[in-house]
Amino acid sequence: MIEFEIESLDREGRGIARVDGKTVFVDGAITGERVEGSVYKTKPSYDMAQVHRVLRASATRVTPGCTYFGICGGCSMQHVDSRAQVAAKQRVLEDCFERIGNVTPETILSPIHGAPWHYRSRARLGARMVRKKGGALIGFHERRSTFVADMNSCEVLPESVSRALPDLRRLVERLSISERMPQIEVSAGEDLTVLVFRVLDQPSDSDLALLRAYADKSGFQIWLQAAGPESAQPFWPMDAAPLEYLLPEFDVRLGFGPTEFTQVNHDVNRMMVRRVMRLLDPQPGERIGDMFCGLGNFSLPMARSGAEVLGVEGSAGLVARATDNARLNGLDAHCRFEAANLFKAEACAALGSFDKMLIDPPRDGAVELVKSLEGRTPRRVVYVSCDPATLARDAEYMVHTLGYRLSAAGIVNMFPHTSHVESIGVFDRD
């Protein structure tokens, strides 16, 4: 065993210590603690270690709220007080701006955060038959492993799904294709929760009867997915209410499919949309671009203001969904959508000029889109990011090449108890 003095946390929520000049990342440790642990991986420039005993605890250490913390790989920061988690993520964002972007926000926005438990409306659960453990396992992967954690509840899933895990295990054990069903995807809306069973073989008639009976008993709708996400089809019941979530402040209702991308935390998403609308301040007659628009999460609230919105997305399926949502909300006169590859410079340049822009890219960021703004810069850009490193990289170009100011930035705690950092940056041209 080795004793470690923890200096800070890294971007993954691990403690950072130094032993004989070498950096050690310590799972389960918190800034200011002294812990005893062991190294489980050695690299030339750093080691990885695991806490076995806390010798001097941080004031922010709390008892994890989940029985499976330390086994399940789904949450890595449950041992840290919720407020301290938010503060740590804010420091990660500021550090990325300083180290990667060489920029400093003029204003730090107050963090957006919500309920720490039962927040997760979307999840992909592994399913495995493990006979030596007594049957089926349903859950997230174990830490540092591809094995499925042996779970009977989950404190971040919707309560109805958490309670259902034991019954789901028994259902899988009874299916003839139990060893050919590796995944169950959860997707919860306002009035319906869908379970998408990934089936590598065709279910037998008896399997289908079991699935129908389970759906009737549980109240979940069951879909079957034979290949990629686009192959998912509703199975039972066929007359279920549609999946949708609401943005009541903007009188917007958004429909979605169970394998389509939506934010996992509906409550925090509502707060984030409210913040973005306040920062973007869309006005009637303005031409606003919503880049990586998805199914219209930001586009439709913008259009509700009377602005003329162009939503751009790489997925033709999401463009179709966003178009349907605009029509559903009576906003199609102010909002149109088109498919384009926003990772290609020529596609970005072809979009024309905008008064304002919202950018909400995947983890890779929006470097080609940002570069394409030269010569046609919107006067304000609000950038919603799921990776502070790529936001900082793109901020460097916007500030030091395009002449924007980084007016404000702050974090959105979309995934409590994880190290994942969502953030918002506001860029202005005088």
Phi, psi and omega in degrees: 000148180236142174267136181236136172259118189271120184271325185192180174250147176267185183294342179264007180080014179266148175290147178247125176231166177230128180234117182053040176083356181258137179285136176233125176266122190246108177297134174085006180255156184234150179311133177090355182271156167246126186227161174247133183202185181226149179277131177246352176209135180238129175238164181302324185254351180201165174238159173243134183224165181232135177291137171246330181207136177267118182271323176221111187275148172286151175294343181268002178284134179230166175283124180304144184273358184241137179301330189261011177299134183094340176257304178289141179270005186287328181229128182249355188236023180295341180279359181251133177309141185304318180293324178290327174301314180298315180298320179296321179292323176298320179294323177300314180298312181297321179295320178296318177301318183289312187280320187265318186263344185053043180225157178226126177297140176290327180225137173264120180286147175297141183293148174260125179207158183222208182297135184278349185234152176055038183264345196271106183274348178229139177197154176241109184262138173283150176228126181218137168274119179232091190295329180289345174259008172099002179147218186274146172243134177233121179169190175279168178291150172294160178298134177053038184205157172266357177290149177276131180293144180277094190236142172242002177198166176209124187279353178254344175286160172308144184303323181296324179285319178302314180295333186278350187302317178299319178293324177297320178299315181295323178298311182300320181299331183273347183282141178292336180258027185302330180270004178236033180222083193277354191205144170231119180263134180255133176218115185248133174247198181295316188236004186210142169241130181251137170248120180258112180270121176279116185243119180274342174233157178293126177297145177285170178301320179293325175299314182297322178296319178296319180294319178298313181298320179295316179300316180297320182287319188275333186086357175279150168268139180253132172245156175242138181234112185270336183220235179288177183305327182291345181275353183296133182224144177294140180247306183196137352282153182278346183256024181291154174298153180289152172288130178199159170227161188246147167241079191300328182297335182246010181052050183236137178236126184242119174275152179205157174270156187292342177254005178274154182288128165220162174295143186282343188239096187298318182295314180291326176301319178299318179294321180294316178298317178302315180296315181297318180295323178294319182288319182284327179050060181294138183237153177306134177090343178288144173264117185238133176261131174249099187269134189062055193283345182060224183266012174105020184305319177259328185301315186290319172300323176299313182296329178300333179284348183100358177290158175265114191247133169248116176262132183235134185210145181285336183268119178298326179296318178290326175299317177297318180296316180298320178297317177298319180293323176298318179294317180302324183264006180068029184247009184292343177286337183248001189216125173227159186229148175214155179268134176201150178273100184282004172264004177249127185301318183293324178293321178294316182295332183285353185281344180086195186258155180224151173288320179217164182214143171247129179240126181222072188275169169289187188300334181291347181082200189222045189297318181291322177296315180299316179296328181289349181284347181301126181089352179214045189286124171298152182286340174216137175233127172253123187245115177260123190236144172252010177212108184297335180291316180286329173299315180296320177300313181290328177297322179302315181293318183294323182278310190272343178249315183270348175085020175281159166258139171276090190291324184200157176199153177191173185257158175236117183272074182289331185236078177304148177073004173243169179273001183295131182243114168262149184207166178231133172237142180242126183241130182234147170246129182284000000 
